[in-house]
Each structure stands twice: as C-alpha cells, then as structure tokens.
Amino acid sequence: MGRLLGLDVGDKTVGVAVSDPLGFTAQGIKTIKRTNIKKDLQEIVEIINEKHVSKIVIGLPKNMNNTLGPQGEKVKKFAEKLKKYIDIDIVYQDERLSTVSATKTLIEADVSRKKRKNVVDKLAAIYILQTYLDTISRKEK
C-alpha cells in the first residue's frame, strides 16, 4: 500500500497532508495558494508522484444536518477534475469542523493570527487524513 494524501480544498488554498508509509499518521506538507485550476491540479499531481500516493482523501464539508452545501459541491467538482489527471481512488471524509478544530489548536498553542492563516489549511488536511486513517485502522481490528 502506498501513502495516502489528504486534501482540504478551499476557494483560496488547498491544505495538503500525507500519511507515513505504513498509514498510521498524517503529516502536513504544504498549503497550496490557488491560482488557476490547471496549476493547482498539476501541483497536486506532482506531490502524488513524488510521495507515491495510492489513495486521496478529500475533506467534504457538509452541513450539520448532513446535506451538501455550496462548498461541498465545489469540492466534488474539484475532485472530478483531479480524477482526469490521475488513476487512483479518491474518497471523501466528512470534514465538518476540521478547520474549526485546527484553528482552536493553533490558538491554544498561542500561534499568532498571521501565522495561523498560513498553516490552518495544512492542519485541517492533517485532521481530515488522520480521521480517515483512524477510521480504517479501527475497522481492521
């Protein structure tokens, strides 16, 4: 099994995380500043190739009542475009409150507002991927 890639897709940035080779932990790689869809996807494909990724976990923002809102639709469209560039599985992970949790963690760690802005999406991607890894490891037990 290759590594898993976690993505927190937003309008302005994409937070990126990758699992360790054994699939136990998620580490943040970077936050991609979105410029245009083609460049954004090319940067993700480069990471996929460099890290030998076998599956992508994309955070899917849902409303509290479990329905998909406008942001969730945007994320699904992004994933559909990514599928045209790669031939690996993409799964969705419910990411309700991942950015809220990431921000809270950074505030508790006394990270300045300016620095938080630069790392919150990467941390949200870590939360998304780690939640998925924890879920699949529980199913295997």
PAFINU-607499 format. One record per residue: residue in one letter; x, z negated, y of N, C-alpha, C in turn; chain. Coordinates in nm, 4 decimals, decimal comma. Layout:
+-----+----------+----------+----------+----------+----------+----------+----------+----------+----------+-------+
: res :      n_X :      n_Z :      n_Y :     ca_X :     ca_Z :     ca_Y :      c_X :      c_Z :      c_Y : chain :
+-----+----------+----------+----------+----------+----------+----------+----------+----------+----------+-------+
:   A :        X :        Z :        Y :        X :        Z :        Y :        X :        Z :        Y :     A :
...
+-----+----------+----------+----------+----------+----------+----------+----------+----------+----------+-------+
***
This chain:
+-----+----------+----------+----------+----------+----------+----------+----------+----------+----------+-------+
: res :      n_X :      n_Z :      n_Y :     ca_X :     ca_Z :     ca_Y :      c_X :      c_Z :      c_Y : chain :
+-----+----------+----------+----------+----------+----------+----------+----------+----------+----------+-------+
:   M :   0,0838 :   0,0000 :  -0,1186 :   0,0000 :   0,0000 :   0,0000 :   0,0881 :   0,0000 :   0,1246 :     A :
:   G :   0,0555 :   0,0867 :   0,2174 :   0,1300 :   0,0899 :   0,3428 :   0,0771 :  -0,0154 :   0,4387 :     A :
:   R :   0,1261 :  -0,0106 :   0,5576 :   0,0825 :  -0,1053 :   0,6605 :  -0,0550 :  -0,0667 :   0,7135 :     A :
:   L :  -0,1201 :  -0,1629 :   0,7751 :  -0,2471 :  -0,1385 :   0,8414 :  -0,2232 :  -0,1428 :   0,9917 :     A :
:   L :  -0,2958 :  -0,0589 :   1,0625 :  -0,2852 :  -0,0517 :   1,2074 :  -0,4146 :  -0,1045 :   1,2664 :     A :
:   G :  -0,4040 :  -0,1950 :   1,3625 :  -0,5214 :  -0,2470 :   1,4315 :  -0,5275 :  -0,1922 :   1,5723 :     A :
:   L :  -0,6459 :  -0,1479 :   1,6133 :  -0,6628 :  -0,0920 :   1,7478 :  -0,7775 :  -0,1611 :   1,8207 :     A :
:   D :  -0,7515 :  -0,1991 :   1,9451 :  -0,8544 :  -0,2483 :   2,0357 :  -0,8699 :  -0,1413 :   2,1429 :     A :
:   V :  -0,9719 :  -0,0573 :   2,1272 :  -0,9894 :   0,0601 :   2,2135 :  -1,0743 :   0,0240 :   2,3347 :     A :
:   G :  -1,0160 :   0,0411 :   2,4523 :  -1,0883 :   0,0198 :   2,5772 :  -1,0871 :   0,1456 :   2,6610 :     A :
:   D :  -1,1513 :   0,1394 :   2,7758 :  -1,1559 :   0,2565 :   2,8642 :  -1,0206 :   0,2857 :   2,9288 :     A :
:   K :  -0,9436 :   0,1810 :   2,9591 :  -0,8166 :   0,1994 :   3,0302 :  -0,6945 :   0,1804 :   2,9415 :     A :
:   T :  -0,7098 :   0,1043 :   2,8329 :  -0,5960 :   0,0744 :   2,7463 :  -0,6395 :   0,0734 :   2,5997 :     A :
:   V :  -0,5384 :   0,0815 :   2,5119 :  -0,5597 :   0,0618 :   2,3690 :  -0,4570 :  -0,0403 :   2,3226 :     A :
:   G :  -0,5054 :  -0,1550 :   2,2767 :  -0,4161 :  -0,2547 :   2,2197 :  -0,3810 :  -0,2134 :   2,0783 :     A :
:   V :  -0,2530 :  -0,2282 :   2,0399 :  -0,2071 :  -0,1822 :   1,9091 :  -0,1354 :  -0,2961 :   1,8360 :     A :
:   A :  -0,1750 :  -0,3158 :   1,7097 :  -0,1097 :  -0,4151 :   1,6242 :  -0,0860 :  -0,3508 :   1,4882 :     A :
:   V :   0,0109 :  -0,4045 :   1,4140 :   0,0404 :  -0,3523 :   1,2803 :   0,0592 :  -0,4709 :   1,1862 :     A :
:   S :   0,0240 :  -0,4492 :   1,0597 :   0,0433 :  -0,5567 :   0,9618 :   0,1878 :  -0,5547 :   0,9127 :     A :
:   D :   0,2288 :  -0,6674 :   0,8531 :   0,3582 :  -0,6674 :   0,7856 :   0,3417 :  -0,5807 :   0,6596 :     A :
:   P :   0,4520 :  -0,5404 :   0,5947 :   0,4410 :  -0,4501 :   0,4790 :   0,3540 :  -0,5034 :   0,3646 :     A :
:   L :   0,3416 :  -0,6348 :   0,3518 :   0,2610 :  -0,6920 :   0,2437 :   0,1144 :  -0,7144 :   0,2827 :     A :
:   G :   0,0834 :  -0,6938 :   0,4101 :  -0,0548 :  -0,7065 :   0,4541 :  -0,1040 :  -0,8486 :   0,4730 :     A :
:   F :  -0,0133 :  -0,9406 :   0,5084 :  -0,0521 :  -1,0796 :   0,5310 :  -0,0780 :  -1,1105 :   0,6774 :     A :
:   T :   0,0088 :  -1,0594 :   0,7649 :  -0,0009 :  -1,0956 :   0,9065 :  -0,0027 :  -0,9725 :   0,9960 :     A :
:   A :  -0,0616 :  -0,9920 :   1,1137 :  -0,0681 :  -0,8849 :   1,2134 :   0,0260 :  -0,9183 :   1,3280 :     A :
:   Q :   0,1017 :  -0,8196 :   1,3724 :   0,1901 :  -0,8358 :   1,4877 :   0,1534 :  -0,7320 :   1,5937 :     A :
:   G :   0,1558 :  -0,7754 :   1,7182 :   0,1278 :  -0,6826 :   1,8268 :   0,2452 :  -0,5887 :   1,8482 :     A :
:   I :   0,2136 :  -0,4629 :   1,8739 :   0,3192 :  -0,3642 :   1,9011 :   0,3241 :  -0,3328 :   2,0500 :     A :
:   K :   0,2096 :  -0,2922 :   2,1041 :   0,2099 :  -0,2485 :   2,2439 :   0,0684 :  -0,2328 :   2,2950 :     A :
:   T :   0,0594 :  -0,2098 :   2,4241 :  -0,0658 :  -0,1707 :   2,4872 :  -0,0438 :  -0,0318 :   2,5449 :     A :
:   I :  -0,1230 :   0,0614 :   2,4981 :  -0,1127 :   0,1995 :   2,5471 :  -0,1998 :   0,2115 :   2,6715 :     A :
:   K :  -0,1380 :   0,2550 :   2,7817 :  -0,2141 :   0,2826 :   2,9028 :  -0,2747 :   0,4215 :   2,8841 :     A :
:   R :  -0,4060 :   0,4292 :   2,8822 :  -0,4723 :   0,5569 :   2,8547 :  -0,4558 :   0,6532 :   2,9717 :     A :
:   T :  -0,4187 :   0,7774 :   2,9383 :  -0,4052 :   0,8808 :   3,0400 :  -0,5051 :   0,9935 :   3,0111 :     A :
:   N :  -0,4890 :   1,0579 :   2,8957 :  -0,5902 :   1,1538 :   2,8517 :  -0,5986 :   1,1442 :   2,6992 :     A :
:   I :  -0,7093 :   1,1843 :   2,6439 :  -0,7373 :   1,1610 :   2,5022 :  -0,6293 :   1,2206 :   2,4117 :     A :
:   K :  -0,5803 :   1,3391 :   2,4468 :  -0,4796 :   1,4039 :   2,3611 :  -0,3501 :   1,3214 :   2,3566 :     A :
:   K :  -0,3022 :   1,2784 :   2,4736 :  -0,1797 :   1,1968 :   2,4782 :  -0,2007 :   1,0625 :   2,4092 :     A :
:   D :  -0,3179 :   1,0024 :   2,4313 :  -0,3488 :   0,8732 :   2,3686 :  -0,3416 :   0,8857 :   2,2163 :     A :
:   L :  -0,4043 :   0,9899 :   2,1646 :  -0,4071 :   1,0103 :   2,0188 :  -0,2683 :   1,0439 :   1,9651 :     A :
:   Q :  -0,1917 :   1,1242 :   2,0388 :  -0,0559 :   1,1583 :   1,9944 :   0,0308 :   1,0333 :   1,9842 :     A :
:   E :   0,0166 :   0,9421 :   2,0799 :   0,0952 :   0,8186 :   2,0770 :   0,0581 :   0,7341 :   1,9547 :     A :
:   I :  -0,0701 :   0,7293 :   1,9231 :  -0,1152 :   0,6539 :   1,8048 :  -0,0644 :   0,7203 :   1,6767 :     A :
:   V :  -0,0700 :   0,8530 :   1,6702 :  -0,0210 :   0,9252 :   1,5517 :   0,1288 :   0,8996 :   1,5320 :     A :
:   E :   0,2054 :   0,8961 :   1,6407 :   0,3494 :   0,8653 :   1,6303 :   0,3713 :   0,7269 :   1,5691 :     A :
:   I :   0,2925 :   0,6289 :   1,6133 :   0,3038 :   0,4931 :   1,5589 :   0,2665 :   0,4934 :   1,4103 :     A :
:   I :   0,1604 :   0,5654 :   1,3748 :   0,1165 :   0,5746 :   1,2347 :   0,2301 :   0,6281 :   1,1475 :     A :
:   N :   0,2944 :   0,7340 :   1,1933 :   0,4039 :   0,7938 :   1,1160 :   0,5258 :   0,7024 :   1,1099 :     A :
:   E :   0,5599 :   0,6425 :   1,2228 :   0,6779 :   0,5564 :   1,2309 :   0,6629 :   0,4311 :   1,1442 :     A :
:   K :   0,5423 :   0,3742 :   1,1411 :   0,5180 :   0,2480 :   1,0689 :   0,4650 :   0,2702 :   0,9270 :     A :
:   H :   0,4480 :   0,3954 :   0,8864 :   0,3968 :   0,4279 :   0,7518 :   0,2617 :   0,3600 :   0,7267 :     A :
:   V :   0,1688 :   0,3860 :   0,8164 :   0,0367 :   0,3244 :   0,8117 :  -0,0512 :   0,3937 :   0,7076 :     A :
:   S :  -0,1226 :   0,3124 :   0,6269 :  -0,2104 :   0,3680 :   0,5245 :  -0,3595 :   0,3508 :   0,5575 :     A :
:   K :  -0,3892 :   0,2661 :   0,6558 :  -0,5285 :   0,2457 :   0,6951 :  -0,5325 :   0,1972 :   0,8391 :     A :
:   I :  -0,6382 :   0,2359 :   0,9109 :  -0,6556 :   0,1950 :   1,0500 :  -0,7794 :   0,1069 :   1,0603 :     A :
:   V :  -0,7642 :  -0,0040 :   1,1301 :  -0,8749 :  -0,0966 :   1,1545 :  -0,9030 :  -0,0931 :   1,3041 :     A :
:   I :  -1,0209 :  -0,0449 :   1,3394 :  -1,0573 :  -0,0342 :   1,4810 :  -1,1638 :  -0,1377 :   1,5124 :     A :
:   G :  -1,1407 :  -0,2137 :   1,6184 :  -1,2394 :  -0,3122 :   1,6617 :  -1,3630 :  -0,2421 :   1,7141 :     A :
:   L :  -1,4780 :  -0,2812 :   1,6605 :  -1,6044 :  -0,2215 :   1,7032 :  -1,6835 :  -0,3249 :   1,7815 :     A :
:   P :  -1,6954 :  -0,3035 :   1,9134 :  -1,7698 :  -0,4009 :   1,9930 :  -1,9199 :  -0,3868 :   1,9683 :     A :
:   K :  -1,9800 :  -0,4958 :   1,9254 :  -2,1248 :  -0,4965 :   1,9020 :  -2,1884 :  -0,5955 :   1,9984 :     A :
:   N :  -2,3162 :  -0,5754 :   2,0211 :  -2,3923 :  -0,6722 :   2,0993 :  -2,4157 :  -0,7956 :   2,0123 :     A :
:   M :  -2,4503 :  -0,9061 :   2,0741 :  -2,4716 :  -1,0296 :   1,9983 :  -2,5835 :  -1,0153 :   1,8954 :     A :
:   N :  -2,6764 :  -0,9214 :   1,9170 :  -2,7852 :  -0,9004 :   1,8201 :  -2,7464 :  -0,7974 :   1,7129 :     A :
:   N :  -2,6168 :  -0,7663 :   1,7036 :  -2,5598 :  -0,6777 :   1,6011 :  -2,5867 :  -0,5287 :   1,6234 :     A :
:   T :  -2,6401 :  -0,4912 :   1,7401 :  -2,6603 :  -0,3492 :   1,7682 :  -2,5356 :  -0,2936 :   1,8367 :     A :
:   L :  -2,5268 :  -0,1612 :   1,8391 :  -2,4134 :  -0,0946 :   1,9022 :  -2,4505 :  -0,0580 :   2,0452 :     A :
:   G :  -2,3683 :  -0,0991 :   2,1399 :  -2,3934 :  -0,0666 :   2,2802 :  -2,3115 :   0,0543 :   2,3228 :     A :
:   P :  -2,3095 :   0,0837 :   2,4531 :  -2,2352 :   0,1994 :   2,5041 :  -2,0861 :   0,1951 :   2,4703 :     A :
:   Q :  -2,0238 :   0,0765 :   2,4775 :  -1,8807 :   0,0673 :   2,4474 :  -1,8559 :   0,0940 :   2,2989 :     A :
:   G :  -1,9438 :   0,0461 :   2,2139 :  -1,9325 :   0,0722 :   2,0705 :  -1,9406 :   0,2211 :   2,0403 :     A :
:   E :  -2,0288 :   0,2906 :   2,1113 :  -2,0416 :   0,4364 :   2,0937 :  -1,9122 :   0,5067 :   2,1365 :     A :
:   K :  -1,8519 :   0,4606 :   2,2472 :  -1,7255 :   0,5194 :   2,2940 :  -1,6156 :   0,5009 :   2,1893 :     A :
:   V :  -1,6105 :   0,3823 :   2,1290 :  -1,5088 :   0,3528 :   2,0274 :  -1,5277 :   0,4457 :   1,9068 :     A :
:   K :  -1,6523 :   0,4663 :   1,8646 :  -1,6790 :   0,5541 :   1,7499 :  -1,6375 :   0,6984 :   1,7817 :     A :
:   K :  -1,6626 :   0,7440 :   1,9036 :  -1,6211 :   0,8797 :   1,9434 :  -1,4684 :   0,8914 :   1,9403 :     A :
:   F :  -1,4001 :   0,7883 :   1,9878 :  -1,2535 :   0,7851 :   1,9866 :  -1,2041 :   0,7968 :   1,8414 :     A :
:   A :  -1,2651 :   0,7203 :   1,7516 :  -1,2258 :   0,7227 :   1,6101 :  -1,2490 :   0,8603 :   1,5483 :     A :
:   E :  -1,3594 :   0,9257 :   1,5828 :  -1,3885 :   1,0602 :   1,5309 :  -1,2804 :   1,1593 :   1,5748 :     A :
:   K :  -1,2365 :   1,1475 :   1,6994 :  -1,1304 :   1,2361 :   1,7491 :  -0,9988 :   1,2059 :   1,6781 :     A :
:   L :  -0,9702 :   1,0777 :   1,6537 :  -0,8476 :   1,0394 :   1,5837 :  -0,8462 :   1,0952 :   1,4420 :     A :
:   K :  -0,9613 :   1,0978 :   1,3773 :  -0,9719 :   1,1485 :   1,2395 :  -0,9270 :   1,2946 :   1,2285 :     A :
:   K :  -0,9381 :   1,3688 :   1,3379 :  -0,8968 :   1,5093 :   1,3362 :  -0,7452 :   1,5243 :   1,3299 :     A :
:   Y :  -0,6724 :   1,4183 :   1,3656 :  -0,5263 :   1,4213 :   1,3690 :  -0,4617 :   1,3605 :   1,2452 :     A :
:   I :  -0,5376 :   1,2807 :   1,1712 :  -0,4793 :   1,2054 :   1,0594 :  -0,5658 :   1,2182 :   0,9357 :     A :
:   D :  -0,5072 :   1,1869 :   0,8216 :  -0,5820 :   1,1904 :   0,6961 :  -0,5695 :   1,0549 :   0,6264 :     A :
:   I :  -0,6069 :   0,9490 :   0,6985 :  -0,6087 :   0,8159 :   0,6385 :  -0,7396 :   0,7478 :   0,6770 :     A :
:   D :  -0,7767 :   0,6482 :   0,5991 :  -0,9029 :   0,5785 :   0,6217 :  -0,9044 :   0,5043 :   0,7541 :     A :
:   I :  -1,0216 :   0,5079 :   0,8174 :  -1,0465 :   0,4278 :   0,9361 :  -1,1636 :   0,3366 :   0,9017 :     A :
:   V :  -1,1445 :   0,2071 :   0,9225 :  -1,2529 :   0,1121 :   0,9021 :  -1,2783 :   0,0400 :   1,0342 :     A :
:   Y :  -1,4001 :  -0,0094 :   1,0477 :  -1,4361 :  -0,0822 :   1,1688 :  -1,4418 :  -0,2309 :   1,1393 :     A :
:   Q :  -1,3954 :  -0,3093 :   1,2342 :  -1,4012 :  -0,4547 :   1,2241 :  -1,4818 :  -0,5051 :   1,3433 :     A :
:   D :  -1,5830 :  -0,5849 :   1,3165 :  -1,6621 :  -0,6434 :   1,4245 :  -1,5655 :  -0,7183 :   1,5166 :     A :
:   E :  -1,5657 :  -0,6836 :   1,6419 :  -1,4684 :  -0,7445 :   1,7330 :  -1,5353 :  -0,8238 :   1,8436 :     A :
:   R :  -1,6597 :  -0,8648 :   1,8184 :  -1,7253 :  -0,9480 :   1,9195 :  -1,6352 :  -1,0655 :   1,9538 :     A :
:   L :  -1,6132 :  -1,0841 :   2,0794 :  -1,5382 :  -1,1978 :   2,1330 :  -1,3873 :  -1,1939 :   2,1072 :     A :
:   S :  -1,3330 :  -1,0840 :   2,0541 :  -1,1872 :  -1,0800 :   2,0319 :  -1,1112 :  -1,0866 :   2,1640 :     A :
:   T :  -1,1562 :  -1,0135 :   2,2644 :  -1,0885 :  -1,0171 :   2,3943 :  -1,1099 :  -1,1539 :   2,4601 :     A :
:   V :  -1,2288 :  -1,2120 :   2,4414 :  -1,2561 :  -1,3455 :   2,4952 :  -1,1612 :  -1,4467 :   2,4303 :     A :
:   S :  -1,1464 :  -1,4391 :   2,2978 :  -1,0558 :  -1,5307 :   2,2260 :  -0,9119 :  -1,5107 :   2,2705 :     A :
:   A :  -0,8721 :  -1,3839 :   2,2853 :  -0,7349 :  -1,3531 :   2,3281 :  -0,7086 :  -1,4100 :   2,4672 :     A :
:   T :  -0,8026 :  -1,3905 :   2,5582 :  -0,7872 :  -1,4411 :   2,6952 :  -0,7792 :  -1,5941 :   2,6953 :     A :
:   K :  -0,8652 :  -1,6573 :   2,6171 :  -0,8653 :  -1,8042 :   2,6093 :  -0,7303 :  -1,8559 :   2,5580 :     A :
:   T :  -0,6775 :  -1,7904 :   2,4560 :  -0,5469 :  -1,8292 :   2,4008 :  -0,4384 :  -1,8189 :   2,5073 :     A :
:   L :  -0,4405 :  -1,7102 :   2,5833 :  -0,3394 :  -1,6902 :   2,6875 :  -0,3534 :  -1,7916 :   2,8010 :     A :
:   I :  -0,4775 :  -1,8252 :   2,8364 :  -0,4995 :  -1,9256 :   2,9413 :  -0,4479 :  -2,0611 :   2,8936 :     A :
:   E :  -0,4800 :  -2,0951 :   2,7676 :  -0,4328 :  -2,2224 :   2,7120 :  -0,2804 :  -2,2287 :   2,7059 :     A :
:   A :  -0,2176 :  -2,1131 :   2,6898 :  -0,0711 :  -2,1070 :   2,6864 :  -0,0123 :  -2,0993 :   2,8281 :     A :
:   D :  -0,0998 :  -2,1096 :   2,9289 :  -0,0586 :  -2,1100 :   3,0694 :   0,0108 :  -1,9799 :   3,1103 :     A :
:   V :  -0,0377 :  -1,8681 :   3,0573 :   0,0161 :  -1,7370 :   3,0948 :  -0,0529 :  -1,6943 :   3,2248 :     A :
:   S :   0,0260 :  -1,6446 :   3,3191 :  -0,0303 :  -1,6066 :   3,4495 :  -0,1304 :  -1,4924 :   3,4339 :     A :
:   R :  -0,2216 :  -1,4842 :   3,5296 :  -0,3264 :  -1,3811 :   3,5250 :  -0,2661 :  -1,2402 :   3,5156 :     A :
:   K :  -0,1600 :  -1,2165 :   3,5934 :  -0,0969 :  -1,0844 :   3,5933 :  -0,0391 :  -1,0511 :   3,4550 :     A :
:   K :   0,0293 :  -1,1467 :   3,3935 :   0,0868 :  -1,1250 :   3,2611 :  -0,0225 :  -1,1133 :   3,1550 :     A :
:   R :  -0,1307 :  -1,1904 :   3,1706 :  -0,2428 :  -1,1835 :   3,0748 :  -0,2981 :  -1,0428 :   3,0683 :     A :
:   K :  -0,3124 :  -0,9814 :   3,1859 :  -0,3677 :  -0,8466 :   3,1929 :  -0,2855 :  -0,7488 :   3,1084 :     A :
:   N :  -0,1550 :  -0,7716 :   3,1026 :  -0,0662 :  -0,6804 :   3,0304 :  -0,0657 :  -0,7017 :   2,8794 :     A :
:   V :  -0,1067 :  -0,8186 :   2,8331 :  -0,0970 :  -0,8450 :   2,6893 :  -0,2298 :  -0,8742 :   2,6204 :     A :
:   V :  -0,3378 :  -0,8900 :   2,6957 :  -0,4645 :  -0,9303 :   2,6349 :  -0,5149 :  -0,8277 :   2,5331 :     A :
:   D :  -0,4977 :  -0,6985 :   2,5590 :  -0,5467 :  -0,5965 :   2,4656 :  -0,4645 :  -0,5952 :   2,3371 :     A :
:   K :  -0,3340 :  -0,6164 :   2,3512 :  -0,2474 :  -0,6230 :   2,2330 :  -0,2865 :  -0,7444 :   2,1483 :     A :
:   L :  -0,3112 :  -0,8567 :   2,2143 :  -0,3513 :  -0,9775 :   2,1429 :  -0,4885 :  -0,9582 :   2,0771 :     A :
:   A :  -0,5789 :  -0,8887 :   2,1453 :  -0,7106 :  -0,8597 :   2,0868 :  -0,6942 :  -0,7733 :   1,9614 :     A :
:   A :  -0,6013 :  -0,6772 :   1,9647 :  -0,5740 :  -0,5935 :   1,8466 :  -0,5215 :  -0,6793 :   1,7310 :     A :
:   I :  -0,4394 :  -0,7797 :   1,7639 :  -0,3895 :  -0,8715 :   1,6605 :  -0,5068 :  -0,9475 :   1,5984 :     A :
:   Y :  -0,5972 :  -0,9996 :   1,6820 :  -0,7149 :  -1,0708 :   1,6319 :  -0,7973 :  -0,9811 :   1,5392 :     A :
:   I :  -0,8213 :  -0,8586 :   1,5823 :  -0,9023 :  -0,7641 :   1,5039 :  -0,8378 :  -0,7408 :   1,3673 :     A :
:   L :  -0,7086 :  -0,7088 :   1,3674 :  -0,6391 :  -0,6794 :   1,2422 :  -0,6274 :  -0,8042 :   1,1548 :     A :
:   Q :  -0,5946 :  -0,9182 :   1,2146 :  -0,5799 :  -1,0406 :   1,1346 :  -0,7127 :  -1,0819 :   1,0715 :     A :
:   T :  -0,8224 :  -1,0647 :   1,1445 :  -0,9551 :  -1,0952 :   1,0891 :  -0,9820 :  -1,0073 :   0,9675 :     A :
:   Y :  -0,9488 :  -0,8799 :   0,9785 :  -0,9681 :  -0,7877 :   0,8662 :  -0,8792 :  -0,8273 :   0,7476 :     A :
:   L :  -0,7523 :  -0,8562 :   0,7744 :  -0,6597 :  -0,8954 :   0,6669 :  -0,7088 :  -1,0227 :   0,5972 :     A :
:   D :  -0,7545 :  -1,1195 :   0,6748 :  -0,8051 :  -1,2443 :   0,6173 :  -0,9292 :  -1,2183 :   0,5321 :     A :
:   T :  -1,0153 :  -1,1289 :   0,5781 :  -1,1375 :  -1,0963 :   0,5044 :  -1,1050 :  -1,0310 :   0,3707 :     A :
:   I :  -1,0126 :  -0,9336 :   0,3699 :  -0,9814 :  -0,8681 :   0,2426 :  -0,9039 :  -0,9603 :   0,1491 :     A :
:   S :  -0,8225 :  -1,0506 :   0,2020 :  -0,7479 :  -1,1414 :   0,1135 :  -0,8434 :  -1,2427 :   0,0494 :     A :
:   R :  -0,9502 :  -1,2844 :   0,1224 :  -1,0498 :  -1,3752 :   0,0645 :  -1,1271 :  -1,3065 :  -0,0468 :     A :
:   K :  -1,1563 :  -1,1777 :  -0,0297 :  -1,2309 :  -1,1023 :  -0,1315 :  -1,1503 :  -1,0853 :  -0,2592 :     A :
:   E :  -1,0162 :  -1,0812 :  -0,2454 :  -0,9297 :  -1,0600 :  -0,3616 :  -0,9111 :  -1,1872 :  -0,4436 :     A :
:   K :  -0,9456 :  -1,3025 :  -0,3880 :  -0,9243 :  -1,4305 :  -0,4584 :  -1,0360 :  -1,4597 :  -0,5560 :     A :
+-----+----------+----------+----------+----------+----------+----------+----------+----------+----------+-------+
***
